[in-house]
Amino acid sequence: MRQFRACWSCGGLAAIFLVAQILFILYWHQREAKQTWHAVQISHRSSSREKVRFTDKPASLLEIQMQRKQKLLAACADPNFTFPGKNWDYDEIPKREFGSFIAIDNVKLVYCAVPKVACSNWKRVLAIVSNSTVYKDLAHLPPGIEHGLFDKWKSDKDLKTFVQLRLDTHKTFIFVRHPFVRLISLFRNKFESPNSYVFHHVARMLRLYGNVSNIPENSKKLFEMGIKPTFTHFIQYLLDPKNEKGFFNIHWRQVYQICHPCQIDYDFIGKIETMDKDITYLMNLLNLKVAFQFPSKYQSATTNNLLRKYFGDVPINLIEKLYKLYEPDFVLFGYSRPQFLYDEAK
């Protein structure tokens, strides 16, 4: 089973395990990822389809994956780096924490969907390749249909067991994003315009941190009155001890609590910041022929500009507390602490 948990207190064993994992990953990807995909049509995986034309794949893509995996393995093996659930065995992960996993048997893959990391677009791709819809291409797939399809798929499954039984036979992949930029994307999407889904969160933010006592009955009326939460309100809400101790809403839950990367050995770790190159690599790794391009919005604004715009008015003490809350995601996936925010706040 492709699960891993070292005896973190035993430094020698952890080091041996880490080296063995790295050598295995190098061998596997050198075997599986020697070629890259250049097909332009959409088709489904079948024994009778024409072979896809390949060319030699640039070594840099393999090297990037190796670096990401090595960084993740090292963080998981570091006894001085701790966070809740890090040292769990797979069996210790609560069943409720498998709601973001999707397994597609006909193409033998397992995907962990992280909100605000292009997960809706990935679900649309998977809806096509899994043959779970009558639509045969992304252009004709109705907006939002992917959520209903996979919610129905999950409804009658023990996902923890379902996923576990496929870890040896299926490819696994995940996409991540700079933790602070992911929160900004969430705030822009859910809190900068009326949204009934998060209205109860908005109402609580405004009562606790916005000094607003008379909250209208719905989100639309709230925004019509010109009342809306600020990004600082949102951060304060995330840092509220009552919220922090509870089970975070999936949209702002940390990736390590959604996808459990220290318990599940992912074949592929993609990043939204390098989406185009990562898609090429991933399609080859999964042996899929699906022609698509994700919206350019994912790479349209630089990380630093977004951080300055939204964190510019946030007190430095809140930035530091927020970093500590999401530090495992920063470290596990190789994102740097945004030092310039601290420097510019002085």
C-alpha positions as CSV (number, residue, x, y, z in Angstrom):
1,M,0.0,0.0,0.0
2,R,1.4,3.4,-0.9
3,Q,1.0,4.8,2.5
4,F,3.9,6.0,4.6
5,R,4.5,6.8,8.2
6,A,8.0,6.6,9.5
7,C,9.0,6.2,13.2
8,W,9.8,9.9,13.4
9,S,11.6,9.6,16.7
10,C,14.0,7.1,15.1
11,G,16.3,9.3,13.1
12,G,18.2,6.5,11.4
13,L,15.2,4.6,10.2
14,A,13.6,7.8,9.0
15,A,16.7,8.7,7.0
16,I,16.8,5.2,5.4
17,F,13.1,5.4,4.6
18,L,13.4,8.8,3.1
19,V,16.3,7.7,0.8
20,A,14.4,4.6,-0.2
21,Q,11.3,6.6,-1.1
22,I,13.3,9.1,-3.2
23,L,15.0,6.3,-5.1
24,F,11.7,4.6,-5.8
25,I,10.1,7.8,-7.0
26,L,13.0,8.5,-9.3
27,Y,12.8,5.0,-10.8
28,W,9.1,5.2,-11.2
29,H,9.0,8.5,-12.9
30,Q,11.9,7.9,-15.1
31,R,10.0,4.8,-16.3
32,E,6.6,6.4,-16.5
33,A,7.4,10.0,-17.6
34,K,9.9,9.6,-20.5
35,Q,7.5,11.1,-23.0
36,T,5.2,14.0,-23.2
37,W,1.7,14.4,-24.6
38,H,1.0,16.2,-27.9
39,A,-2.5,15.0,-28.9
40,V,-5.1,17.6,-29.8
41,Q,-8.3,15.6,-29.8
42,I,-10.5,14.4,-27.0
43,S,-10.9,10.6,-26.7
44,H,-11.6,8.1,-24.0
45,R,-9.3,5.4,-22.7
46,S,-9.9,2.2,-24.6
47,S,-8.0,-0.8,-25.9
48,S,-8.9,0.0,-29.6
49,R,-7.8,3.7,-29.6
50,E,-4.9,4.9,-31.7
51,K,-1.6,5.3,-29.9
52,V,-0.8,8.9,-28.8
53,R,2.2,10.5,-30.4
54,F,5.0,11.3,-27.9
55,T,8.3,13.1,-27.9
56,D,11.0,13.2,-25.4
57,K,9.9,15.0,-22.2
58,P,12.1,17.7,-20.8
59,A,14.0,16.5,-17.8
60,S,13.1,19.7,-15.9
61,L,9.5,18.6,-15.4
62,L,10.7,15.4,-13.8
63,E,13.2,17.3,-11.6
64,I,10.5,19.7,-10.4
65,Q,8.3,16.7,-9.3
66,M,11.3,15.1,-7.6
67,Q,12.0,18.4,-5.7
68,R,8.4,18.7,-4.6
69,K,8.3,15.1,-3.4
70,Q,11.6,15.3,-1.6
71,K,10.5,18.5,0.2
72,L,7.3,16.8,1.3
73,L,9.0,13.6,2.4
74,A,11.6,15.6,4.4
75,A,8.9,17.6,6.2
76,C,6.9,14.5,7.0
77,A,10.0,12.9,8.4
78,D,11.3,15.9,10.4
79,P,10.7,15.2,14.1
80,N,11.0,18.9,14.9
81,F,8.2,19.9,12.5
82,T,4.8,19.0,14.0
83,F,1.2,19.7,13.2
84,P,-2.1,17.9,14.1
85,G,-2.4,14.5,12.6
86,K,1.1,14.4,11.2
87,N,2.0,11.1,12.8
88,W,-1.3,9.3,12.2
89,D,-1.4,6.0,10.4
90,Y,-3.9,5.9,7.5
91,D,-6.4,4.0,9.8
92,E,-6.3,6.9,12.3
93,I,-7.6,9.5,9.7
94,P,-11.2,10.3,10.5
95,K,-13.7,9.1,7.9
96,R,-15.2,12.6,7.6
97,E,-11.8,13.9,6.2
98,F,-12.2,11.9,2.9
99,G,-15.0,14.0,1.4
100,S,-12.6,15.6,-1.1
101,F,-11.4,12.4,-2.6
102,I,-12.5,11.2,-6.0
103,A,-11.5,7.8,-7.5
104,I,-12.1,7.1,-11.2
105,D,-11.7,3.3,-11.8
106,N,-11.8,3.2,-15.6
107,V,-8.7,5.4,-15.8
108,K,-7.3,4.2,-12.4
109,L,-6.7,7.5,-10.7
110,V,-7.4,9.1,-7.3
111,Y,-7.7,12.9,-7.0
112,C,-7.8,14.9,-3.9
113,A,-9.8,18.1,-4.6
114,V,-8.6,21.3,-2.8
115,P,-11.1,24.1,-2.9
116,K,-9.9,27.3,-4.7
117,V,-7.2,25.3,-6.5
118,A,-9.0,24.7,-9.8
119,C,-10.9,21.8,-8.3
120,S,-14.1,22.6,-10.2
121,N,-12.2,22.5,-13.5
122,W,-10.5,19.3,-12.6
123,K,-13.9,17.7,-11.7
124,R,-15.2,18.7,-15.1
125,V,-12.2,16.9,-16.7
126,L,-12.8,13.9,-14.6
127,A,-16.5,13.9,-15.4
128,I,-15.6,13.5,-19.1
129,V,-12.9,10.8,-18.7
130,S,-15.0,8.8,-16.2
131,N,-17.9,8.5,-18.7
132,S,-20.2,9.7,-15.9
133,T,-21.9,12.2,-18.3
134,V,-23.4,12.0,-21.7
135,Y,-21.3,15.1,-22.7
136,K,-18.1,14.2,-24.5
137,D,-16.2,17.4,-24.3
138,L,-15.7,20.2,-21.8
139,A,-17.1,22.9,-24.1
140,H,-20.6,21.4,-23.9
141,L,-20.5,20.4,-20.2
142,P,-23.1,22.6,-18.4
143,P,-21.6,24.8,-15.7
144,G,-21.8,23.3,-12.2
145,I,-22.9,19.8,-13.3
146,E,-19.6,18.3,-12.0
147,H,-20.5,19.0,-8.4
148,G,-23.8,17.1,-8.6
149,L,-22.2,14.2,-10.4
150,F,-19.6,13.6,-7.8
151,D,-21.8,14.4,-4.8
152,K,-24.1,11.6,-6.0
153,W,-21.1,9.3,-6.6
154,K,-19.9,9.8,-3.0
155,S,-23.3,9.5,-1.4
156,D,-23.3,5.7,-1.0
157,K,-19.6,5.1,-0.4
158,D,-17.3,4.6,2.6
159,L,-14.7,6.8,1.0
160,K,-11.9,6.0,3.5
161,T,-12.0,2.3,2.6
162,F,-12.8,3.0,-1.1
163,V,-9.7,5.1,-1.5
164,Q,-7.5,2.8,0.6
165,L,-8.3,-0.2,-1.7
166,R,-7.1,1.8,-4.7
167,L,-3.8,3.3,-3.4
168,D,-1.8,0.4,-4.8
169,T,-3.4,0.2,-8.2
170,H,-4.3,3.8,-9.1
171,K,-2.3,7.0,-9.7
172,T,-2.8,9.7,-7.1
173,F,-2.6,13.4,-7.7
174,I,-3.2,16.7,-5.9
175,F,-2.9,20.4,-6.9
176,V,-2.0,23.0,-4.3
177,R,-1.6,26.8,-4.2
178,H,0.2,29.4,-2.1
179,P,-1.8,29.2,1.2
180,F,-2.4,33.0,1.5
181,V,-3.3,33.4,-2.2
182,R,-5.8,30.5,-1.8
183,L,-7.5,32.5,1.1
184,I,-7.6,35.6,-1.1
185,S,-9.2,33.7,-3.9
186,L,-11.8,32.3,-1.5
187,F,-12.5,35.7,-0.1
188,R,-13.0,37.3,-3.5
189,N,-15.3,34.5,-4.6
190,K,-17.4,34.0,-1.5
191,F,-17.3,37.3,0.5
192,E,-16.9,40.2,-2.0
193,S,-20.4,39.7,-3.4
194,P,-23.7,38.3,-2.0
195,N,-23.5,34.6,-1.3
196,S,-26.1,32.7,0.6
197,Y,-23.8,29.8,1.2
198,V,-21.5,31.8,3.5
199,F,-24.1,34.3,4.8
200,H,-24.1,32.9,8.4
201,H,-20.3,33.2,8.4
202,V,-20.5,36.8,7.2
203,A,-23.2,37.7,9.8
204,R,-21.0,36.4,12.6
205,M,-17.9,38.2,11.3
206,L,-19.7,41.5,11.2
207,R,-21.2,41.0,14.7
208,L,-17.8,40.0,16.2
209,Y,-15.4,42.3,14.4
210,G,-17.3,44.9,12.4
211,N,-19.4,46.3,15.2
212,V,-22.6,45.6,13.2
213,S,-25.6,44.7,15.4
214,N,-28.5,44.8,13.0
215,I,-27.8,42.2,10.4
216,P,-30.4,42.0,7.6
217,E,-32.1,38.7,6.8
218,N,-30.0,37.7,3.7
219,S,-26.8,38.4,1.9
220,K,-28.3,40.4,-0.9
221,K,-29.9,43.0,1.5
222,L,-26.7,43.2,3.4
223,F,-24.7,44.2,0.3
224,E,-27.4,46.6,-0.8
225,M,-27.0,48.4,2.4
226,G,-23.2,48.7,1.7
227,I,-22.3,46.4,4.5
228,K,-19.7,43.8,3.8
229,P,-16.8,42.1,5.6
230,T,-13.2,43.2,5.1
231,F,-10.3,40.8,4.5
232,T,-9.1,41.6,8.0
233,H,-12.5,40.5,9.4
234,F,-12.1,37.2,7.5
235,I,-8.7,36.6,9.0
236,Q,-9.9,37.4,12.5
237,Y,-12.7,34.9,11.9
238,L,-10.2,32.2,10.9
239,L,-8.2,32.9,14.0
240,D,-11.1,32.9,16.4
241,P,-10.3,30.1,18.9
242,K,-13.9,28.7,18.6
243,N,-13.4,28.3,14.8
244,E,-9.8,27.1,15.0
245,K,-10.7,24.3,17.4
246,G,-13.6,23.2,15.3
247,F,-13.7,21.4,12.0
248,F,-12.9,24.1,9.5
249,N,-15.2,24.8,6.6
250,I,-13.8,22.8,3.6
251,H,-13.2,26.0,1.6
252,W,-10.6,27.4,4.1
253,R,-9.5,24.1,5.6
254,Q,-5.7,23.5,5.4
255,V,-4.6,21.2,2.7
256,Y,-2.9,18.8,5.1
257,Q,-6.3,18.2,6.7
258,I,-8.0,17.7,3.4
259,C,-5.5,15.4,1.6
260,H,-3.2,14.0,4.3
261,P,0.0,14.1,2.3
262,C,2.0,12.4,5.2
263,Q,-0.2,9.4,5.0
264,I,-0.9,9.1,1.2
265,D,2.0,9.0,-1.2
266,Y,0.9,11.1,-4.1
267,D,2.3,10.2,-7.5
268,F,2.0,13.8,-8.7
269,I,2.0,17.2,-6.9
270,G,0.8,20.0,-9.1
271,K,0.8,23.7,-8.4
272,I,-1.6,26.3,-9.7
273,E,1.4,28.6,-10.2
274,T,2.8,26.2,-12.8
275,M,-0.5,24.9,-14.1
276,D,0.3,24.8,-17.8
277,K,3.5,22.7,-17.5
278,D,2.0,20.6,-14.8
279,I,-1.0,19.6,-16.9
280,T,1.2,18.4,-19.7
281,Y,3.2,16.3,-17.3
282,L,0.1,14.9,-15.5
283,M,-1.8,14.0,-18.7
284,N,1.2,11.9,-19.7
285,L,1.6,10.3,-16.3
286,L,-2.1,9.3,-16.3
287,N,-2.0,8.3,-19.9
288,L,-5.0,10.4,-20.7
289,K,-5.9,12.1,-24.0
290,V,-8.0,15.1,-23.0
291,A,-7.3,18.4,-24.7
292,F,-8.2,21.4,-22.5
293,Q,-6.8,24.6,-21.1
294,F,-7.7,26.1,-17.7
295,P,-8.7,29.7,-17.5
296,S,-5.8,32.2,-17.5
297,K,-7.1,33.8,-14.3
298,Y,-5.0,31.4,-12.3
299,Q,-1.8,33.0,-13.5
300,S,-3.1,36.5,-14.3
301,A,-2.0,38.3,-11.1
302,T,1.4,37.9,-9.4
303,T,1.4,36.5,-6.0
304,N,3.1,39.5,-4.4
305,N,0.7,42.0,-5.9
306,L,-2.3,40.0,-4.6
307,L,-0.7,39.7,-1.2
308,R,0.1,43.4,-1.0
309,K,-3.5,44.4,-2.1
310,Y,-5.3,42.2,0.5
311,F,-2.8,42.1,3.4
312,G,-1.7,45.7,3.2
313,D,-4.1,46.8,6.0
314,V,-3.9,43.6,8.1
315,P,-2.0,44.1,11.4
316,I,1.3,42.3,11.5
317,N,0.3,40.3,14.5
318,L,-2.6,38.8,12.6
319,I,-0.4,38.0,9.6
320,E,1.9,36.1,11.9
321,K,-0.9,34.1,13.6
322,L,-2.4,33.3,10.2
323,Y,1.0,32.1,9.0
324,K,1.3,29.8,12.0
325,L,-2.2,28.4,11.3
326,Y,-1.3,27.5,7.7
327,E,2.4,26.9,8.2
328,P,2.2,23.1,7.6
329,D,0.8,23.9,4.0
330,F,3.7,26.4,3.4
331,V,6.4,23.9,4.5
332,L,5.0,20.7,3.1
333,F,4.5,22.1,-0.4
334,G,7.5,24.4,-0.6
335,Y,6.0,27.9,-0.3
336,S,8.1,30.6,1.3
337,R,6.9,32.7,4.3
338,P,6.0,36.1,2.7
339,Q,8.7,38.0,4.5
340,F,8.1,41.2,2.5
341,L,4.7,41.6,4.2
342,Y,6.5,41.7,7.6
343,D,9.2,44.1,6.3
344,E,6.7,46.5,4.7
345,A,4.5,46.5,7.8
346,K,7.4,47.8,10.0
